[in-house]
Amino acid sequence: MHQPPTEPRHSIYYDYRVHAPWLPADHPQPQPRQTVVIVGSGPAGLVTALELARHGVPSVVLTSELQVSQGSRAIVFTRRSMEILQQVGVAEQMTAHGLPWRFGNSYYRGQKVFRMEASHDPDDRFWPMLNIQQQYLEQYLLEACADSPLIALRWGNKVTQVRQASDHATIEVDTPGGSYPLETQWLVAADGGRSGIRSALNLQMEGASYEGFFVIADIQIDLLFPTERLAFFDPEWNPDNTILMHREPHGIWRVDYQLPPGESPEDALQPDSLKARIDAQLAMIGCAGTPWTLDWCSVYSARTLTLPDYVQGRVLFTGDAAHLLPIFGVRGANTAFQDAQSLGWQLAFVVKGLAGPALLANHSAERVGAAREIIDEAGKSTRFMAPPAGGFKLLRDAVLSLSLTHEFVRPLYHWRTSRPHAYTHSILNSPGDDNALFAAGPAHGAPPQNVRLAPDDFLLDHLGGGFDLLYFTEAAQVPDPLQAVVQAMRARGVPLRVVAIGAAQPVAGADVTLADPQGRVRARYGVPASGAAYLLRPDQHVCARWLTLDATRLHAALQQALQPVLPVA
Ligand SMILES: Cc1cc2nc3c(=O)[nH]c(=O)nc-3n(C[C@H](O)[C@H](O)[C@H](O)COP(=O)(O)OP(=O)(O)OC[C@H]3O[C@@H](n4cnc5c(N)ncnc54)[C@H](O)[C@@H]3O)c2cc1C
């Protein structure tokens, strides 16, 4: 029988709440077949549940533990992640408690050799990066789930077996009160990097694992440095290796250091070893003797692995269960949000019969493409942070030593921060639009660009939850033929809103009118004249844009996005 720990986990700064397990004896058996069961209450599972709920699709979330994540784990969240979290209703809590930042400093042998500056445009609501511990993120997501009547969370429920049929999956769930079977039309495997479901289906990941281990130690300490990323290459106390430091909320700092080759993770986590290294790091930054207390520590190694297909019959993989990516450049949870956002709307459309299974194949193709792009980028970061022996190390060391005297090599220190993947070649993109004719603005597959409309009012605040047609007009109404297409789509159940941009007065036929007196939205979207439009998918990525829109083209673009024709293999 599954017995998850019932003692609250230790933490200096976070009060763990132990939830009561969901026990089969307290509920009628056998359970009815569910629409969607999500295994895992990490970032991927919870954002998927919230996205599905936005589209009116219920889900049951099963999670083996009784409390949120052990330790801080993911601590850096990107702007795009915040935009996704805004969509599911937790951005405010994150911003209220997190630490925003945008600078990074790289040091080589004690000398500062590179200062990274992430751009922060006044048109963006969120900072490029926000630091907050993963426990808080999970707590805010759980609170949002609790507010939804469409999400049922079962604590202490561990999935132990999976069987598939053509139209459903059956799982065996073990709990502190015994096990029970559960059927579901769709099973979302968001059960993390060690996914038992991935193993049960005997699926192999593709890619590479890198040599070398890193220790993560979170310490409570009073340091007066600003919230900026600090990277130290080849420091005196840890020759040839790399150390990272990040400020976290609640008086916590993360010290993340590479181990010399041959040292085992078990030895590295011994209290004496941790103390000696953290003291050495503090001495190096001029803070010798500052008192500190360890909160949590762990060891990780970099891997760049992905499943080649995230759709396996009725089982859909997402987050770390689908891929294992190095955390350098803040991948990990940031990638999981994009996976979950993509899966949420595409699964919802299939469940509701608004699209065929090809939409799920598209989800897989898009997100596997994203993982492969990240693997390529993160592989470069990983080879710079922890170069394998031979040529890579020779090159990295040459960059380090040249950087002391030569400005031109310093940008090579840039850590290639996680960025949203553009679905440039998605089959959902409209082939007959004017994408190629635009001189500016987000192109096919790109996420939208935000624009400040008033001191605390941004374009993205008004978008999301379905398809959005951004229609640029100064006229009094949306032309009748366009309105007819919109009405016909809505009659089929397709969520589609018309956002008129430009007119000073409400535009008839639009759900929202946003005035654009200085033409700032127009400029950002490369719109030369009234009558132009963008069609955004429910995950806000662009799937069509036109310099002049007519009803035939709008209809064709929506058809393309809803009933994509898969390329012949
Ligand atoms: C030690 C460590 C440090 C990390 N540091 C960073 C970092 O600094 N930056 C960063 O971006 N990322 C970091 N990560 C990665 C980040 O935490 C993950 O990428 C992120 O949590 C992925 O979310 P997920 O929902 O896919 O998986 P997870 O967060 O791992 O969630 C998996 C969920 O599945 C549940 N589960 C597992 N098996 C079962 C089962 N059989 N039945 C029911 N439930 C099950 C678990 O209880 C959990 O709720 C770190 C990870 C670890 C382990």
Ligand as a Chemical Component Dictionary entry (heavy atoms), coordinates in Angstrom:
data_LIG
# 
_chem_comp.id                   LIG 
_chem_comp.type                 NON-POLYMER 
_chem_comp.pdbx_formal_charge   0 
_chem_comp.three_letter_code    LIG 
# 
loop_
_chem_comp_atom.comp_id 
_chem_comp_atom.atom_id 
_chem_comp_atom.alt_atom_id 
_chem_comp_atom.type_symbol 
_chem_comp_atom.charge 
_chem_comp_atom.model_Cartn_x 
_chem_comp_atom.model_Cartn_y 
_chem_comp_atom.model_Cartn_z 
_chem_comp_atom.pdbx_ordinal 
LIG C1  C1  C 0 16.748 18.825 -7.595  1  
LIG C2  C2  C 0 16.110 19.618 -8.708  2  
LIG C3  C3  C 0 16.493 20.922 -8.940  3  
LIG C4  C4  C 0 15.913 21.645 -9.970  4  
LIG N1  N1  N 0 16.309 22.917 -10.175 5  
LIG C5  C5  C 0 15.740 23.624 -11.178 6  
LIG C6  C6  C 0 16.102 24.954 -11.442 7  
LIG O1  O1  O 0 16.951 25.519 -10.765 8  
LIG N2  N2  N 0 15.503 25.609 -12.479 9  
LIG C7  C7  C 0 14.555 25.003 -13.267 10 
LIG O2  O2  O 0 14.002 25.632 -14.192 11 
LIG N3  N3  N 0 14.203 23.759 -13.030 12 
LIG C8  C8  C 0 14.762 23.053 -12.027 13 
LIG N4  N4  N 0 14.396 21.791 -11.817 14 
LIG C9  C9  C 0 13.456 21.200 -12.759 15 
LIG C10 C10 C 0 12.027 21.575 -12.440 16 
LIG O3  O3  O 0 11.782 21.370 -11.069 17 
LIG C11 C11 C 0 11.164 20.695 -13.329 18 
LIG O4  O4  O 0 11.529 20.947 -14.684 19 
LIG C12 C12 C 0 9.700  20.971 -13.184 20 
LIG O5  O5  O 0 9.275  20.721 -11.877 21 
LIG C13 C13 C 0 8.959  20.079 -14.181 22 
LIG O6  O6  O 0 7.630  20.024 -13.858 23 
LIG P1  P1  P 0 6.796  18.689 -14.103 24 
LIG O7  O7  O 0 5.425  19.050 -13.668 25 
LIG O8  O8  O 0 7.025  18.168 -15.457 26 
LIG O9  O9  O 0 7.410  17.585 -13.117 27 
LIG P2  P2  P 0 7.540  17.572 -11.545 28 
LIG O10 O10 O 0 7.572  18.933 -10.989 29 
LIG O11 O11 O 0 8.669  16.675 -11.230 30 
LIG O12 O12 O 0 6.177  16.915 -11.054 31 
LIG C14 C14 C 0 5.930  15.549 -11.152 32 
LIG C15 C15 C 0 4.697  15.238 -10.334 33 
LIG O13 O13 O 0 4.308  13.905 -10.551 34 
LIG C16 C16 C 0 4.018  13.278 -9.313  35 
LIG N5  N5  N 0 4.193  11.844 -9.529  36 
LIG C17 C17 C 0 5.324  11.203 -9.895  37 
LIG N6  N6  N 0 5.066  9.883  -10.064 38 
LIG C18 C18 C 0 3.753  9.715  -9.812  39 
LIG C19 C19 C 0 2.895  8.575  -9.831  40 
LIG N7  N7  N 0 3.333  7.357  -10.157 41 
LIG N8  N8  N 0 1.602  8.743  -9.509  42 
LIG C20 C20 C 0 1.112  9.965  -9.168  43 
LIG N9  N9  N 0 1.895  11.072 -9.147  44 
LIG C21 C21 C 0 3.192  10.942 -9.467  45 
LIG C22 C22 C 0 4.963  13.949 -8.341  46 
LIG O14 O14 O 0 4.546  13.813 -7.013  47 
LIG C23 C23 C 0 4.866  15.389 -8.839  48 
LIG O15 O15 O 0 3.710  15.999 -8.322  49 
LIG C24 C24 C 0 14.943 21.046 -10.778 50 
LIG C25 C25 C 0 14.554 19.743 -10.532 51 
LIG C26 C26 C 0 15.110 19.027 -9.510  52 
LIG C27 C27 C 0 14.672 17.603 -9.278  53 
# 
loop_
_chem_comp_bond.comp_id 
_chem_comp_bond.atom_id_1 
_chem_comp_bond.atom_id_2 
_chem_comp_bond.value_order 
_chem_comp_bond.pdbx_ordinal 
LIG C1  C2  SING 1  
LIG C2  C3  SING 2  
LIG C2  C26 DOUB 3  
LIG C3  C4  DOUB 4  
LIG C4  N1  SING 5  
LIG C4  C24 SING 6  
LIG N1  C5  DOUB 7  
LIG C5  C6  SING 8  
LIG C5  C8  SING 9  
LIG C6  O1  DOUB 10 
LIG C6  N2  SING 11 
LIG N2  C7  SING 12 
LIG C7  O2  DOUB 13 
LIG C7  N3  SING 14 
LIG N3  C8  DOUB 15 
LIG C8  N4  SING 16 
LIG N4  C9  SING 17 
LIG N4  C24 SING 18 
LIG C9  C10 SING 19 
LIG C10 O3  SING 20 
LIG C10 C11 SING 21 
LIG C11 O4  SING 22 
LIG C11 C12 SING 23 
LIG C12 O5  SING 24 
LIG C12 C13 SING 25 
LIG C13 O6  SING 26 
LIG O6  P1  SING 27 
LIG P1  O7  DOUB 28 
LIG P1  O8  SING 29 
LIG P1  O9  SING 30 
LIG O9  P2  SING 31 
LIG P2  O10 DOUB 32 
LIG P2  O11 SING 33 
LIG P2  O12 SING 34 
LIG O12 C14 SING 35 
LIG C14 C15 SING 36 
LIG C15 O13 SING 37 
LIG C15 C23 SING 38 
LIG O13 C16 SING 39 
LIG C16 N5  SING 40 
LIG C16 C22 SING 41 
LIG N5  C17 SING 42 
LIG N5  C21 SING 43 
LIG C17 N6  DOUB 44 
LIG N6  C18 SING 45 
LIG C18 C19 SING 46 
LIG C18 C21 DOUB 47 
LIG C19 N7  SING 48 
LIG C19 N8  DOUB 49 
LIG N8  C20 SING 50 
LIG C20 N9  DOUB 51 
LIG N9  C21 SING 52 
LIG C22 O14 SING 53 
LIG C22 C23 SING 54 
LIG C23 O15 SING 55 
LIG C24 C25 DOUB 56 
LIG C25 C26 SING 57 
LIG C26 C27 SING 58 
# 
